[in-house]
Amino acid sequence: MPEASTLHKEEVAPPLPPIDPSRYTLRQRIVLRIIIWAGYWVIRLLGPTLRVCISYEEGAQKTREQRPLVESFWHSCMIPATYICRDMGVRVMSSNSYDGEYMGRIIGKFGFLAVKGSSSRNAVRALLGLRRALTDGWTVAFTLDGPRGPRHKVKPGPVALARSTGIPMSMFHVAVDRAWVLNSWDRMMIPKPFSRVLLRFGKLIHVPTDATDEDVERYTAELQASLDRVCEFAEANVNQVGTSQFPYYRAG
């Protein structure tokens, strides 16, 4: 499979289907369209102004485009991560809620594919879809404290998926030096124009396919510690973006 940076648009993700009129009222569908297009243009206009550095721990993935991986990050990073990782065909676990509907459609306009799931049978179906995506060579991603929290608390989905496929887990945090922070459960960040942004990848975690349930608990705790570590590093160093130690990222 070609590198993500060379993918054609039609290879990244299939076109989004129309909003299902059986699920939403006319008013809800109108509001959805407004939110989707407003969210798209916020990211599209702000994204090119961001001054980005991508940093890697020792043992982390080698490039932004490396795949397949089981990727994890916090929900608050969704907006800058969507722009930085656009058009790479990443498959993202998404809730089947109203919020999940508009978030999935916003990120879909940037080349992501939202795979719908919830805490019921839909989640099992979604995990099977993510497993197929991994075996086909795509990276899958989890906003681990989504869709409703608790904030910055790891859930076991990525570890279970890594165990069943043998694909390593990666994780990252995106820190922004100047942002509007929403008064929401996740403290969602909207970067201000020309902000410095530091994306920090953590060391890959390999979960054996024969790992026991006790091992899964241990790897879940390791993923939590890794996300806490890269989050602390990125937040502590974001003001250094643009220096020789943290140079600006230049795509391609």
Secondary structure as UniProt FT lines:
FT   HELIX           4..6
FT   HELIX           9..12
FT   TURN            21..23
FT   HELIX           26..46
FT   HELIX           47..49
FT   STRAND          51..56
FT   TURN            58..59
FT   TURN            64..65
FT   STRAND          70..73
FT   HELIX           75..77
FT   HELIX           78..84
FT   TURN            85..87
FT   STRAND          91..95
FT   HELIX           98..108
FT   TURN            109..111
FT   STRAND          113..117
FT   HELIX           121..135
FT   TURN            136..137
FT   STRAND          140..143
FT   TURN            144..148
FT   TURN            151..152
FT   HELIX           157..165
FT   STRAND          169..176
FT   STRAND          179..181
FT   TURN            185..186
FT   STRAND          189..191
FT   TURN            193..194
FT   STRAND          196..201
FT   TURN            209..210
FT   HELIX           213..237
FT   HELIX           238..240
FT   TURN            241..242
//
